[in-house]
């Protein structure tokens, strides 16, 4: 590979991280390492990479598929290789459904790793864009709400809205998934980086974030029209309201 790339290696095994990192560095690439899913999510919050190599089994509640979900939400153009010690068909299918660009079994030989990296980057470059062509990639819109994902800034009707990082992430996830109702457990994963074991716990956690978010984006928080509750299921975005959209 002639062009330098920035790669993120996520594995709880220090030896594996060393081998993967050295292989990529010797090929002329920049490498950042994360020893856990939690560390990976922290890095991905503010940093984009060309490629992520992620172990499926990270030994904690934040596994490789959770990291992959975060990448696909925050950095959809990033290429991803999944690495696993067991060639589980179920794991492979689950990863493919989440949009991985390659799948390697441990221990991966250097030649295999570099070849898979080339193929993953090529596949990602050739993948058709899934975003509206008339809007920049980093903007999300829902009626009068506009979210700049790069700057972590939100506006409503052209006026800035001061959102905490967790509130911004929550709103962005809801807007990006406005076509469906999002379950409380999924929303907790977005704002806190883990999934509660119990639905009641998830509802109680999310309820507080939703309350604070509504106080900032709703014209009348007691009668929300942006973030709606679907009883017993979760939360969804209301129909886009264009009455507050500023004239072009």
N, C-alpha and C positions, 0 to 999 in steps of 0.2 A: 504494500500500500504506500503510495507516494505522498499522499496528503496527511498531515498531522491531524489527529483527532483527540478530543478530550473524552476519556472513558471513566465510568464509575464502576468499580468492582465491589459487589456486595456478597460477602460470605463470612460465616462465623468461624471458619477455620483459617488461622493465621498462615499456615503453610500454603493453603490453596490461594489465598490472597497474594502471597509473595510470588508464587509461580506465575499466576495470571498477570500480575502487575509487571513483573520482570519481562515476560514475553512481549507485552505491549510496549513497554519502555524501549526495549531493544529494537523494536520495529519503528521507533521514533515518535511514539505517542505519549501524551500526558495522561497520568493515571491518578485518580483519587480513590481511596479505599474506605469502605464502611464495614464494620465488624458485626452489625446487627440491622434488623429492619428499622428499628427506631432511629439509629444513626443515619440510615439511608434517607428516611423521610425528612429528617432535619436538614440534610444537605440539599435534598430536592426542593425544599420549600423556596429557596432563593437562587438555586444554581441549575442551569441547563447543561446537559452533556450531549455529545454526539451519539454516544453509545453507553448502555448500561448492561453489565453482565451480572445476573442476579441468581443466587442459589435459591432453589425452591424451599428448602428446609433450613430455616435460620435459627431454629431452636428457641424462638420466643413467640409471643402472640402475634407479632407482626412478621408474617412469613413472606416468601418471595412473591406470591400472588397479590398480597396486599401492597407490596412495593410496586408491582407492575400496575395495579389499579391507580396508584397515586401518579405514576409516570404518565399513564394514558390520559389522566384528567389534567395534570399541570403542564406537562410537556409532550403533547401528542405527536410531535414530529421526531421524538427521540427513538433511535433504534434500540431494540432490547434482545439480548440473548439470555435464555434460561439455562441454568446449570444445575444438574442433579446427580446424585450418586446412584440413583435407582431409576431404571428406564420404565417408570410407571406409565402405562398408557393413560390412566385417568389424569395423572398430573400433566402429561403432555397435552391432552385434549383441553383441559381447563386453561392451560397457558395459551394455547393457540386461540381459544375463544376470546382471550383478553388481548390478542393482537401481538404476540411475540414474533420476532423476525428470525429466530433461530433457536435450536434446542441442542444442547451438548451434554454428553454423559461424562461423569468424572471417572478416572482422571483424563482430562482433555490434553491431548498432545499439542505442542506449540503450533505445528502446521495446521492442525484441525481448528484451533482457536482463531488463527489469523485468517484462514479461509472462511470460517463462519462469520467473522467480523466483516470481511469484504462483502460477503453475500448479504448480510443484514443491512449494512449501510446502503447498498445498491437497491435492495428491496424497499427500504424506507424512502429513498429518493424517488423511486418510480411509482410509489403508491399515490393514487389520485387524492387530491385535497378533499377533505370532508367538511370544509368550512365555506360559508357564503363568500363568493368572490368579491362582492362589493364592500366587504368590511375587512379591516386589518385582522390578522390572525390573533392579535392579543386583545381584541375587544369582544365583550359579550353584551348583548342588548336584550332588554325585555321591557317593552313600552318606554317609559321615561327613564328607566334605569340603564346606566351604561357602566360596565366594569372594565377597567384597564388591567389585564392580568400581569403585564410586565411591571407596571408602576404600583400595583396594589392600590389603585385609587378607584373610588366609586362616585358617581354623580346621579342625582335625580332631578329631572327637568332642568338639566344644565347646572345645577348647584352641587357643590361638593358635599359628600356625606362622610363624616369621620367614623370609619369602622375600624374596630380592633382586628388584628390579623385573623383570629378565629372566626369573627363575624363575617369578614370578607370571604374567607374560604367557604363558609356555610352558604352564603348568598350565591357565590359563584357556582357551587355545586348544584344548588337548586335551579339556577337559571340554565345551566348547561343541561340539566335533566328535566326541563320544564314540561316535557312530553309525558312524564310519569309521576307517580307519587313515590317519594323517597322514604324508606323506613327509618325509624329512629336509630337503630344500630348502625346503619350506613352513615348517618349524619354524625354520630359520635366518632366514628372512625375518621371522618373528614376533619373534625375540629380538635380531637384529642389524640389521634393516632393509634387507637386500639378499639376493639369491638367488645362491648360488655357481654357478659354471659346471659344476662336476663333482660327481657324486653322492658320490664318495669324500670329497671335501672337506667336503660337507654332513654326512655321517655322522660324521666326526671331530669337527666342531664341536658337533653336537647331542649326541653321546655324553657330552661333559663336562657339559653342562647337565643332561642326564637323570640322570647320576650324582649331581650335587649336589642335584637335586630329590628323588630317591628317598631320599637320606640324611635329608631333612627330613620327608617325608610318609609313608614306608613304615614299618610296624611292624618289618619285617625287610627291609632293603634288598637283601640277597642273594637273597631270594625275593619279589620285588615282586608286589603284587596290585592296585595302583592303576595305575601306568604300565607297560604291557607292551610288549615288543619283538615285532614281527612280522617275522621274519627276511626280509631282502631287500626289504622294503616300507617299513617305518617304525615308528611307535609308535601305540598306541591305549590307551584307558582300559579297565581290567578291569571286569567286572560290578560294579555298585554293591553294596558290602558294608554291610549295615545293622546288623551286629553291634556296631559301635562308635557307632552313632547314639545320642545321649543321649535319654532319655525326655522327652516333651513335658511 
